[in-house]
């Protein structure tokens, strides 16, 4: 497994590199048949040590991100988070067969980040914009990928079309899907998925 480590706002040490490699090798050997590479970012921000670890295991990405007052502790916490996710999906990761073998190419999606306006009535200020590729996958695969990344939502495309969909984690513990296409295929294996209800129009105020 190739491990790429980036140090930001701190000195790079061989001891930290060795600690990261040993922890990741232990986790990968226990739960994964094959890990192509890992990207690790270690940074110091406002006296806190941040560890951001991304594993590439086949078609899935697994992420653990933690911070503490000690970098070794942050690395251990991030690896523990990854290990919990891999333990949850261990059998499904090893026996998984992609639902999109003959799927279309990923769709390029653009996102923008706006700053909250300090005064009412003023337009929001665009802070940053970027693009990413929404990969084709089933709803079940999207839910698993979202959990493995420890995210609250995931943008993906349907395997048999270029329709963009979003799966997200609901406050009640279920999963919701926002689908841009006309068809909807529910997840299998008992995953609880709901589509958000339509938003009713606001009532018109009575004329005075």
N, C-alpha and C positions, 0 to 999 in steps of 0.2 A: 504494500500500500504506500503510495506516494503522499507525503504529508507536507503541505506548503504552509509555512508559518510567517505571519506578518506582525512585526512589532511597531506600535505607534506610541509616540511620546514616552518611550522607555528604552532602556538598554536591552539588547538581545544577548541572552546568555545560553550557553550550552546546557546548563542544568534545566532550564525551562523547556528547551527543545526536547531533551531526553524524557522529561516528565510527561509532556504532551504525547510523544510517540509511544511510550510505554502504556499510558492509560488508553489511548485509542486502539492500540494493538490488542489489548486485553478484551475490550468491548467488542471489537470486530471479530476476533477469533471465537468468541462465545456465541454471538447471535447472527453473524452474517457469513455466507459462503464466499462472497467476493465483494470487496470494496475497492473501487478503482482509485479513488483519491480522497484526500481530506484537505479542506481549507480552514485554517485557524488564524484568527486575528486576536492578538493580545494587546490591550491598550490601557493607558492610565489616564483617567478623566476625573478631574476634581477629587483627587486623593482616593478614588476607587479603582480597583483593578477589574477590568472587563475581559471576559473570555467568550469569544464567539466561535463556535465550532460547527462546521458543515461537512457531513459525510455524503459522498456520492456512492450509493449502493444500487447498481443496476439503473433502472429508470427512476428510482425514488431518491429523494434527498432527505437527510435527517439532520436536524439542527438542535443545538443546545447552546443557550446564551445565559450567562450568569455574571454577577458582579459581587465583590466583597472587598474587604480591606487587605486581603492577601491574595496574590496571583495564583499561588498553588491551590488555595481553597476555591478560587473561582474556576480554575480548570477542573478540579474534582467535581464541583457542583454541576458544571456544564456536562461533563461526561456522565454523571449520575442521571441527569435529565434525559440524555440520549439513550442510556441503558434502559430506563423505564419505558420509553417509547418502543424500543426494539423488542423488549420482553413482551410487550402487549401484542405486537404484530409479528412475532418470531415465525410462527408456522406459515402465516399468509405471505410473508416476504420470501420464504424459501420455496413455497409451492406456487407462487404467483405466476400466472400466465397473462400477459398483456391483452386487454380487450381491444387494442387499437393497432394490431399488427399491420393491417392494411389501411390505416387511417390517413387522413390528409395531413399536410404539413402544418406546423404550429402557426398560430395567427399572431401577428404583431399588435400589441395593445399599448396605448399611450395613457399615462396617468399624470396628473398635475397636483401639486400641493399648494394650497392657498393659506395665507396668513389670516388669522381672525382680525376683522376690522375693529379697531379700538372705539370707533364712533358709529352709531347707528346711521344707516343711510349711505355710508361710503362703500364703494365696491371693494371686494376682497383683493388683496395683492398677491399676484402669482409669485411664489418663492422658488419653485423648482418643478421641472417636468422631465420625464424620462420615458423609455419604452422597455417592454419585456415581451417574451414569447409565451403565449398561452398554449400549453401543450394539450394534445388530444388525450382524453381519458374518460372512463365511465364515472358515474356519480360515486360509486363505491371506491374507486381508485382515488378520486379527488378528496373524499373524506379522509382516507388513510394518509394521503400525502399532506393534507392540512394538519392532521394530528402529529405526524412525524416531524413537521417543521415547527410545531408549537405555535401555529398561527390561528387567528380568529376567522379568517376567510381565505379562499383560494379561487383565482380566476383560471378557468380551463375551457377547452372546446370539446364538443361532442365528437366521438370517434368517426361517425359517418357523415359529418357535415362541418362547416366552418362557423357554426353558431357558438357564440361566446356565452358561457354560463358562469355563475358565481355560487359556490357553496360556502355557507357561513355557520358559525356556532351560535345557537340561540341561548338565551338566558335560562330557559327551562330545561336545558340539557339535550334538546333535540338538535337536528341540523335543518337548515333552510337552504333552498336552492332558488336563485334568481336566474331564469332561463330566457334567453332572447329568441329562441326558436319556437315553433308552433307545437312541437312534440315534446313529451316529457317521459323519460324512462326512470322509474324509481330505482333506488339502490337495492341490492340483494343482500342476503345473509342477515336479515333482521336489522339493518341500519335504519334508524328512525330519521326520516327525511320529510320535511314539510315545505310547501311553497308558500311564500308570504301572501297574505290575503290582499285583495285589491284595496287601494286607498280610496275611500268615498270622497266625492267632491265636497268642498266646504259649502255650507248653506249660505245662501245669499241673505244679506241683511235687509230687513224690511225698510221700504222707503219711508222717510219721515215726511 
